[in-house]
Amino acid sequence: MMDYKILINQNHKLDHNKIQNLKLLKYTNFENKDIYIEKKTYEYFLKLKQYLQTKNINIDIFRAYLSEEEVEFYQKNNKIENNKTLLELNEHQTGLCIDIVISLSNSPYQKISELLAKDKNFNPIYNQILDNLSEFGFILRYPKHKEQITGVCFQAGHIRYVGVKSAQIIYNENLTLEEYYHDYNLDGVIVINKPKNITSHDVVDFVSKKLDTKKVGHTGTLDPLATGVLVLTLGRYTKLTNEITSQDKEYIATVKVGIETDTLDITGKVLNEEKHYNLNNLEQTINSFQKTYLQEVPIYSAVKVNGKKLYEYARNNQKVSLPKKEVTINKIKLLSKSKDSFTFSCSVSKGTYIRSLIRDIGKNLNCPMTMTDLKRTRQGYFCLEQSCTLEDITNKNYKLLKVEDIFAYPVIEISSNEYQKVKNGVELENKYNIQDKVILKYNNSPIAIYHNKNSKLYVWKML
C-alpha cells in the first residue's frame, strides 16, 4: 500500500521499500511529452485541473515522476545546483509530486515562478490555486517563509499529493509536511482517561480523526459506564497491542447492593430486587476472591460462541451456554461500605470482568449486586496519572510514549551491520548478555525487540 504521507528531506532519506508498490499512469502533457504519475495523484490532479478550468485557470504538468536513473543523470550532468535541489528531485521518485505550469487566456504555458516575478496581477490567481489545492489532496510542498523547516527554498509550482484529509489539515493549520509529520505521523502509545458514556471504539475513532491516522488500536475494552485508563497504540506500535492487552489491570469499583440486572451493571434491566440482606461478612468474602478461579463471562459481552457475539444472543432473547474463563484476582480490598453500597479496589489478570466478579461476590453472600461505577486506574506500566483527556488530544497536549516507556527492557543502539541483520529478522549473538528481552535501536529509532533463547537473540517483535 502506498504511503501518501511519506516524508523525504535531509533527515528522512528515500526508502525504496516504501515505494515498491508504486503504480504509475501515463499522462501526455502540453508539450506532447509522456509523463508518469502515481495512480491516485493522477486521478486527483485531473479533478483539480478540471475544477480550475471552471475558473478560467488552465494548469498542466511540467515534471512529475523521476526514475532513479533520471535523478542520477541530473547528477552526472551537473544539472543539480545543490543538495536542496537533489532533495526535491528525490521526492519526485515517489510519483506523488508535480511541477505545474499555467496558461492564462490561452497564452502559452509558463512556469508559475516566472509569472509571479513579472506580473503582479497574477498573485490573486495564484492564491486562488493555493486555496483550492487541499480540496483535491494537494499541498504546496515548499512554501514561502518556511525554508528553515523544509530545507528547500520557495517552489511556487511544486505541489505534492498527500490525500484530501491530510492536505486540509496542513492547509488549515498552515503547516509544512515536516511539521505535519512531526505532529500527526505518530508511532507510539497514548494513555487516555476515558470519560463515561462512550465506548472504547468511540475513543479510537475520535483519536483517529483528530490525529489523522487510521492505525489506532486499543488494548482492553472499557464499557461505556467505565472511566479511566485506556491505552491506545498508534502506527507501528499497533504491533504491540496484544502484548499490552495481556498486562494486569487495576480498578476501583462501586457496587449497589440488593439489585440484579441483565447487564450486571446499573444500565441494565432490573431482574431481581432484594431489600433484606446481610453484609456482615462482606470484607471476608471480598478477601476470599484473591485467587484464581473460573469466571462465567457475562452475556452482555463481545465474546463469541459459535461465531456469534454473546450480546447478540441477549438482544434476540436466545438461550446460550455462557463460557467460563480462568482469571486471577491478584489483590482485592474493600475501600468503603454503607448500608446499600460499597467500593473496592482490585488488581486482576487479562480477561477478568469486574461485573462478573461483583456478581460472584453477591452469590457468595446470597445477595444480588450490580456495578454502578468503574474506574480503571492502571494497566501494566500505565497509570491514570499518565493519562490525557480527549480535550488534550484536540489541543495536542498529550505525551506519545515510546517502546522504552512501555517495557522495562534494556535498550541497545546497534551498528549498521547489525541493523541489516535485524531488519531481515536474523538471529544475533547474545554478546550483550541479555537474560530476557532487549529493545534494539538504530539511529535512536526503535527497530525491534529481541529475546534470549539458548544464548542467542531472536526476533520477538519487529517495529
N, C-alpha and C positions, 0 to 999 in steps of 0.2 A: 504494500500500500504506500502511495506517495505521501511524503511528509511535506505538506504545503507551507509549513511554518519553519522549514529548515533555515538555519542562520549560517551565513558564510561571511567571515570578516577576519581581522588579524588574529583573533583568539579562537576562532572556530573554522578550521580548515575544512575543505570539501571532503566528506567521507563518501567515496564512490559506492559503498554498500547501501547508502541511503537513496541512491538514485538508480539502483539496479533494476527496479520495476518501472522505470520511466517509459511512458508511452507517448510517442511523438506523432503529430499530424503535420501534413504538408500544407503550406499556405503560400500562394503566389502574390507577391506584393506589388506596389505601384511601379516598380522598376522591372516587373515581369521576372523577378528572381524567386526561386523556390526557397522558402524559409520554413524551418521546422520549429514547432512549438509543442509543449506538453499539452496533452489532450484537453484537460479541463480549462487550462489557461486559454487555449484556442477558443473553446466554447464561450467563455465569458468575455474574451476580447471582442468577438463578433457581436455579442449583445451590447457591449459598451460602444462599439463603433456605430451600430445601428441607432442606438439612443442619441448619440451626439449628432448624427446626421439629421435628426428631427430638430436640432438646434442650429442647423446650418454650419456644423463643425465637422470637417472630414479629417479623420486620422487614419494612419496606416503604419506599417511596421518597417523600420529600417534594419533592425537586428533583433534576433531572438536567441534560439538555441545555438550554442557553440560546442563542437566536439572537443575532446581533449587534444586531438591533433591540430585543430584550428587555433586553440589557445597557444600551443607550442609554436605554431607558425608565426603568430604575432610576436612571440618572444624572440625567436631566431632571427626575425627580420627587423628587429629593433622598432617595432610598431607599438611597443608598450612604453609609455613615458615614465612611469614609476610604479612602485609596488601597489599604490592605490588603484591604478588602472587595472593591474593584474587581478586584484580582488574583485573588481567589477566584472571582469571577463570570466573569472572562475564561477561567479554566480550565474552567468549565462549558461553554464554547463548543466544547470538544473532544468532548463527549459521553461522556468517559471517567470522569467523577467523579459521585458520587451522594451526596446528603444523605439519610441514612436515619433512620427513626423506628422505635420499638419498642412492642410491645404485650405485656404480661405478664398471664397468667391471664385472657385475653380482655378485659382492660381496654382503654380507648381508646388509640389510638396516641399516643405522646408523643415529644418531642424528647429525645435522649439527654442533652444538656447539662442539661435540666430535671430528669431523673431522678437524674443524678449529684449535683446540687445539693441535692436534698431527701430522697434515700433512700440511706443508707449501705449498706444491704443490696444495693443494685444493683451495687456495684463488682465482686463476683465474676462476676456475669452479664456485665457489660461486658467484663471481662478475658477471659472465655470467647469472646466475639465477636472481640476483637482477636487472640487466639491462633489463630483459625481463618481469618482473612481471607486470609492468604498462600496457603493451600492452594487458594484459588479465584482467585488472581491479583490480590487487592486489598491495598492498604496504607492505613493511616491517614495521610492526606496532610499534616495539620498537627498533629503530636503535641505532647504536653506537654513542656516544658523544652527545646524545640528552636526557639523563636520567633526567636532571634537568627540562626538559619540559614535558616529558611523565610521570614521576614519577615511571617508571619501568626500571630496568636495561636492557642492550642489550639482545635481544632474537633473536638469529640468524635464527631460523626456524619458527618463529611465523609470519605468513602472514595474511593479512586482505583484504577482498573484499570490495571495495568502488565504483566500476563502472569504466569503462575504462577512460572516460574523466577526472574524478576527480583524478584517480590514476596517469594519465600522468602529471597533474598539480603538484601533490605532488612530483612526481619523478623529474620532470624538474626543479622545484624550490627548491628542497632539503628541503621539509617541513616534519614535523610530522603531524599526524592527528589533534593534538591540534592546531598547527599553521594554518593549512588549515581551521579548523573550525572557528578560530578567523577571518581569512581574507576573507573567502568565504561563510560560512554558515550564511547568513545575514537575519536579520529581522529588517526592518526599512524603512525609506524613503530617497531617494536621489533626490536632485533637480538638473536637468540637464539644461545647457544652450544649447538648441537645435540649431545646425547650419542649414544654409539654404540648400535647395535642397535634403533633405532626409525626409522620413516620420516619424511619431511618432513610428510606428511599427518597422522601421529600428533601431531606438534608443533602443527600448525594446530588439530587437534581439541582438544588439551589447552588451548591458549591460548583458544580459542573458549569452552570450558566455564568456565574459571577467570575470564575477564573478561566472561562473559555477553554475547557478541556473535557474530552469525552472519557478519558481514562481516570475514573474515580471509583473507588470501591470502599465499602465499609466492612469492619472486622467484627461484627457481632450486633445483631438486631436489637434495638430497643423499642418496646411497644410505644404507641402514641402517648399513653399515660405517663411513661417513664421520662426522666430527665437525666442529664449528666454526661459522662464520658462516652463519646462516640468517636472512635479512631478511624480516620479516613486515609486511604492510601491513594497517591496520585502518580500518574505517569508510570515510569519503570518500577516504582515501588508497589504497584498492584501485584507484582510477582510475590510479594511478601505477605499478602493478605491472609493466607491460610496459617502462616507461622504466627502472626499476631493474633488471629482469632483463637488459636489454641491456648493462649495465655490465660491464667486465672483472673477472675474479676471480683471486685468488691462492691457491695451495695449497702444502702440504708433503706429499709422498707417500713412502711406504716400499714397497719392491719386494722380492719373493722371486724369486731367480734360479733357473732350472732347472725351473720348473713352469709349465704352461699349463692354465687351467681354462676351462670353458664360459662362465662369467660374467665372465671376465677379472679376477676378484679371488679372494681366498683362501676365500671362502664357497662357491665353485662346485665342480663335479665335475672332478676332475683328468683331463685328456685326454692329457697328454704330460709326461714327465719326462726330463730330460737331466742327467746327472751330470758330463759333460765339456764345459766351455765356457771361453771366453776373454773376460775383462773388461778387457784391457789398453787397449782403445780406448773404454772406456765414457764417459769425460768428453768426449772429442772427438765421439763420436756424440750424446751428450745436447746438446752445444752446437750441433750441426748442425740441431737441431729448432727453433731460434729462427727461425721463418719462417712463411709462410702456405702451407697445403697442404690437399689433400682427404683428410679423415679418414673412415674407414669407421665407421659407427655400430655399437655392439655389439648383438648380437641380444637380450641381456637389457637392454632399454630400452623406454621408453614411446612411442618414435617409431612412427608409424603407416605401414603400407604397405598400400595397397588397403583402407583403412578399418579395419585390424586392427593392434593393437599388436604390436611385434616379439616381446616376451616371450611372447605367446600362441602365436606360431609355434614358439618354442623349447620351450615346455611340451608342445605337441602333436607334437613331433618332425617338424614340417613344414619343408620347404626353402623359403627365401625369399632373394631377391637383396637384400643389405644396401645401403641408400643411403649415399652419401658426401656430406659437407658440408664447405664451406670453413671452416677455422678458422685462427686466428692465435695462435702462441705468441710473446708479446711478449718474455718473458725466461724463461730456464731455467738452473738452476745445480745442479751436483752438490754436495750438502752433506756426505755421508759415504759410506763404502764399506767392506764387509767381504767375506769370501770368497764368501758366497752371498746377499748382500742389499746394497741401497744406498738412500739417501734423497736426494730432490732437491726443490727449490722451483721454482715456475713461476707466471707471470702469463699468463693466456690470455683469449681472446675468448669471447663468449657461444656456447654450444652445444658447447664443447670437452669431450670425455670423457677424463678423466685415465687411466681404464682402457685406452682405446684408444691414447692416447699411449704408455703403457708397453708395450703390445703392439707398437706400431710401432718403438719403440726396440729391443725384443728382436729383431724381424725383421731390422733393420739389422745386428745383431750375430750373427744366425743362432743365437739362443738364446731358448728360451721364458722368459717372465717373467709374473708376476702381482702385482697390487697387494695388499698386506697391511694397509695403513693409509693413511687420507687425512684431512687436516685443511684446511678452508678457512679461511684467515687474513684474507682481505679480499674484499669485493665492492664495487666502486665506492668511495664515500667511507666505507663501513662496515668497521671492523676488529674483530678479536677482542677488543681491549681495551674496546670499547664495549658488548660483549655482556653478556647476563644469562643465568642458568640457569633451568630450569623451576621450581626451588625458589624463585628470586627472584620469578617470576611469582606463585606461590602466596602468597608473603609480601608482595606488592605492592612489591617492592624493585627496580623497573626504571625506565628512563628512556624516556619517549614522545617520539620525535624528530618535529619538525615540518618543514615543507617547506623552510625556510631552513637546516635541518641536513642536508638531503638533496642539495640542488643549490646550487652556488656562483654563484647569480644575484643581482643586486641586488634589494633589497626596497623597495617604494614604497607608502606609505599614500595611498589615493585619496580624493577628495572624494565627497560623497553623490551629486552629479550623475554623476560617473564611475562610481560603484557601480551605478547604474541601467543604465548602458550595458553595463558588464562583465557584470552578471547576465544580460543578454539577448544576450551574445556579440557586441556591436557593436564594430567596429574603432575604434581610438583614434589620435589624432595622436601621433607619436613626439616629444613635447616634452621627454621625459626623455633623449633621445639614446641610446637602448638599442641596442647593437650586436647582441646575440643574443637572450636571453630575460630576462624580468623577472617577479618574484613580486609580485602586486598584493594589498594588504591593505585591509580596511575595518574600522574599529573594532578594529584589531590582530588581525583574523581573516583568514587567507588565503582569497582568493576565487577566484583563477585565476592561471595562468601564461600570459603573452602572449609572442609572439615577433615580432621585427622582420622585416618583408618590404617592400621597396620604400619604406622610410622611414615606414611605418605599422606599428602594432601590432595583431596578430591573435591570436585565441584559440589557444593550444597545448593547454592542459589546464584544464578547469573543475574547481574543487574544491568 
